[in-house]
Amino acid sequence: MTKAEKAAFIIKTLDELYPNIPIPLDHKDPYTLLIAVLMSAQSTDVRVNLITPLLFERADNPKMMVKLDIDEIREIIKPVGLSPAKAKAIHGLSEILLEKHNGEVPQSFEELEELPGVGHKTASVVMSQAFGVPAFPVDTHIHRLMYRWGLSDGKNVVQTEKDAKKLFPRNRWNDLHLQIIWYGREYSPARGWKLDKDIITATIGRKSVLEEYYKKASRK
């Protein structure tokens, strides 16, 4: 099966599984999405969704956020992990939004990535989900599956993103990156992986990945 044929199979399967795509992080506007995505680094969406209502009850816009002390923010978001750095970034980017962007989240990758705590992945999520700009944010699920499916060499997320963008149609990027995340969580996790539930990998998976899976299964 060629990569183009694999891509067509993936799109068809994911559209059947996820015709209506859930948004992982709860938010109401670009600012609350930006903060939620920043908080999700090395945490889970479930945990972030439990904590953001507590933070946004106190401050759901840059003007209110800068009125909080960094320590206050840190105390609220402590359960998501890395709270000292995240609290400092949340406070700092809120100040910059007020000073340079009239309190609005900028709509460009360059300006977003200039904000404290905002890397390329976070900027890509905001651009795609808040502003509808085609982007392909690569998280651990997408990175893992692109390798399992033989569509990227798996060396780093930068290369994985480039490979995904070359392979999939631009007008599908925003939907596909979310569909692949959900598929990775539900059908092709890093741990407890069951190939009989993972139709995509079972059908198009990288030969070495499948061989290793069956070798481990035979030892059990």
C-alpha positions as CSV (number, residue, x, y, z in Angstrom):
1,M,0.0,0.0,0.0
2,T,1.4,3.4,-1.0
3,K,1.5,6.3,1.4
4,A,-1.2,8.0,-0.6
5,E,-3.4,4.8,-0.3
6,K,-2.6,4.7,3.4
7,A,-3.7,8.4,3.8
8,A,-7.0,7.7,2.0
9,F,-7.7,4.7,4.2
10,I,-6.9,6.7,7.4
11,I,-9.2,9.6,6.3
12,K,-12.0,7.2,5.4
13,T,-11.7,5.3,8.7
14,L,-11.4,8.3,10.9
15,D,-14.4,10.0,9.3
16,E,-16.5,6.9,10.0
17,L,-15.3,6.8,13.6
18,Y,-15.5,10.6,14.3
19,P,-18.0,12.3,12.1
20,N,-18.5,14.9,14.8
21,I,-15.1,15.7,16.3
22,P,-15.0,16.6,20.1
23,I,-12.7,19.4,21.1
24,P,-10.4,18.1,23.9
25,L,-10.0,21.3,25.9
26,D,-13.0,23.2,27.2
27,H,-12.8,26.9,26.4
28,K,-15.1,29.8,25.3
29,D,-12.8,32.1,23.3
30,P,-9.2,32.3,21.9
31,Y,-7.8,33.5,25.3
32,T,-9.2,30.7,27.4
33,L,-8.1,28.2,24.7
34,L,-4.6,29.6,24.8
35,I,-4.4,29.3,28.6
36,A,-5.9,25.8,28.5
37,V,-3.4,24.6,25.9
38,L,-0.5,26.1,27.8
39,M,-1.7,24.3,30.9
40,S,-1.9,21.0,29.1
41,A,1.8,20.6,28.7
42,Q,2.9,17.4,30.4
43,S,-0.6,17.0,31.8
44,T,-3.9,15.5,30.7
45,D,-6.8,17.2,29.1
46,V,-9.1,15.7,31.7
47,R,-7.1,17.3,34.5
48,V,-6.9,20.6,32.7
49,N,-10.6,20.7,32.2
50,L,-11.1,20.2,35.9
51,I,-8.8,23.1,36.8
52,T,-9.6,25.7,34.2
53,P,-13.1,26.5,35.5
54,L,-11.5,27.3,38.9
55,L,-9.0,29.7,37.2
56,F,-11.5,31.2,34.8
57,E,-13.9,31.9,37.6
58,R,-11.3,34.2,39.0
59,A,-10.0,35.5,35.6
60,D,-11.1,34.6,32.1
61,N,-9.5,37.5,30.3
62,P,-6.0,39.2,30.3
63,K,-7.2,42.3,32.3
64,M,-8.5,40.1,35.1
65,M,-5.6,37.7,35.0
66,V,-2.9,40.4,35.6
67,K,-4.8,41.4,38.7
68,L,-3.9,38.1,40.2
69,D,-0.5,37.5,41.7
70,I,1.6,34.8,40.1
71,D,1.5,32.9,43.3
72,E,-2.3,33.0,43.3
73,I,-2.4,31.5,39.8
74,R,0.2,28.9,40.7
75,E,-1.9,27.8,43.7
76,I,-5.0,27.3,41.5
77,I,-3.3,25.4,38.7
78,K,-1.0,23.3,40.9
79,P,-2.8,20.0,40.1
80,V,-1.8,20.2,36.4
81,G,1.9,20.2,37.2
82,L,4.8,22.5,36.4
83,S,2.7,25.2,38.0
84,P,5.5,27.7,38.8
85,A,6.6,28.0,35.2
86,K,3.0,27.9,33.8
87,A,1.7,30.5,36.3
88,K,4.6,32.9,35.4
89,A,3.9,32.3,31.7
90,I,0.1,32.9,32.1
91,H,0.7,36.1,33.9
92,G,3.4,37.3,31.6
93,L,1.5,36.6,28.3
94,S,-1.6,38.3,29.7
95,E,0.5,41.5,30.3
96,I,1.9,41.3,26.8
97,L,-1.6,40.8,25.3
98,L,-2.7,44.0,27.0
99,E,0.4,46.0,26.2
100,K,0.9,45.0,22.6
101,H,-2.3,43.4,21.3
102,N,-5.2,45.4,22.9
103,G,-6.0,42.4,25.1
104,E,-6.7,40.2,22.1
105,V,-4.9,36.9,21.2
106,P,-2.9,37.6,18.0
107,Q,-3.8,35.6,14.9
108,S,-0.3,34.7,13.6
109,F,2.1,32.0,14.4
110,E,5.0,34.4,14.8
111,E,3.2,36.7,17.3
112,L,1.8,33.7,19.3
113,E,5.2,32.1,19.6
114,E,6.7,35.3,21.0
115,L,4.5,34.9,24.0
116,P,5.9,33.4,27.2
117,G,5.2,29.6,27.5
118,V,3.9,29.4,23.9
119,G,5.7,27.1,21.5
120,H,4.9,26.0,18.0
121,K,2.5,23.3,19.1
122,T,0.5,25.6,21.3
123,A,0.4,28.2,18.6
124,S,-0.7,25.6,16.1
125,V,-3.6,24.5,18.3
126,V,-4.8,28.1,18.8
127,M,-4.5,29.0,15.1
128,S,-6.4,25.9,14.1
129,Q,-9.1,25.7,16.8
130,A,-9.7,29.4,17.5
131,F,-9.1,30.9,14.1
132,G,-9.6,28.1,11.6
133,V,-6.2,28.5,10.1
134,P,-4.9,25.1,8.7
135,A,-2.3,23.7,11.1
136,F,-1.2,20.2,12.2
137,P,-0.2,20.3,15.9
138,V,1.7,17.1,16.7
139,D,1.3,15.6,20.2
140,T,2.5,12.3,21.5
141,H,-0.4,10.4,20.0
142,I,0.1,11.7,16.5
143,H,3.9,11.3,16.7
144,R,3.4,7.6,17.8
145,L,0.8,6.8,15.2
146,M,2.6,8.4,12.3
147,Y,5.5,6.1,13.1
148,R,3.3,3.0,13.7
149,W,1.6,3.6,10.3
150,G,5.0,4.0,8.5
151,L,4.3,7.6,7.5
152,S,7.2,9.2,9.4
153,D,10.5,8.0,10.8
154,G,9.6,9.1,14.3
155,K,12.8,10.9,15.0
156,N,11.2,14.1,16.3
157,V,7.8,16.0,16.2
158,V,9.2,18.6,13.8
159,Q,9.8,16.0,11.1
160,T,6.5,14.3,11.9
161,E,4.6,17.5,11.4
162,K,6.3,18.1,8.0
163,D,5.5,14.5,6.9
164,A,1.9,14.8,8.0
165,K,1.5,18.1,6.1
166,K,3.0,16.7,2.9
167,L,0.8,13.6,3.1
168,F,-2.7,14.9,4.1
169,P,-4.7,17.5,2.2
170,R,-4.4,21.0,3.7
171,N,-8.1,21.4,4.0
172,R,-8.2,18.3,6.3
173,W,-5.4,19.2,8.7
174,N,-7.5,20.8,11.4
175,D,-10.0,17.9,11.6
176,L,-7.4,15.1,11.1
177,H,-5.1,16.1,13.8
178,L,-8.0,15.9,16.3
179,Q,-9.3,12.7,14.8
180,I,-5.9,11.1,15.1
181,I,-5.5,12.2,18.7
182,W,-8.9,10.6,19.6
183,Y,-8.0,7.5,17.7
184,G,-4.7,7.2,19.5
185,R,-6.3,7.5,22.9
186,E,-9.1,5.0,22.2
187,Y,-7.7,2.5,19.8
188,S,-3.9,2.7,19.6
189,P,-2.5,3.8,23.0
190,A,1.2,3.6,24.0
191,R,0.4,1.2,26.8
192,G,-2.1,-1.6,26.8
193,W,-2.2,-1.6,23.0
194,K,-4.5,-4.3,21.5
195,L,-4.0,-4.7,17.8
196,D,-7.3,-6.4,17.3
197,K,-9.0,-3.1,18.3
198,D,-6.6,-1.0,16.1
199,I,-8.0,-1.5,12.6
200,I,-5.8,1.2,11.0
201,T,-2.4,-0.2,12.3
202,A,-3.5,-3.7,11.7
203,T,-4.3,-2.8,8.1
204,I,-1.5,-0.4,7.2
205,G,1.0,-0.6,10.0
206,R,4.8,-0.5,9.6
207,K,6.1,-4.1,9.2
208,S,8.7,-3.8,11.9
209,V,6.1,-2.4,14.4
210,L,3.7,-5.3,13.7
211,E,6.5,-7.9,13.9
212,E,7.6,-6.5,17.3
213,Y,4.0,-6.5,18.5
214,Y,3.5,-10.2,17.6
215,K,6.8,-11.1,19.1
216,K,5.9,-9.6,22.4
217,A,2.4,-11.1,22.3
218,S,3.9,-14.6,21.7
219,R,6.0,-14.3,24.9
220,K,2.9,-13.8,27.1
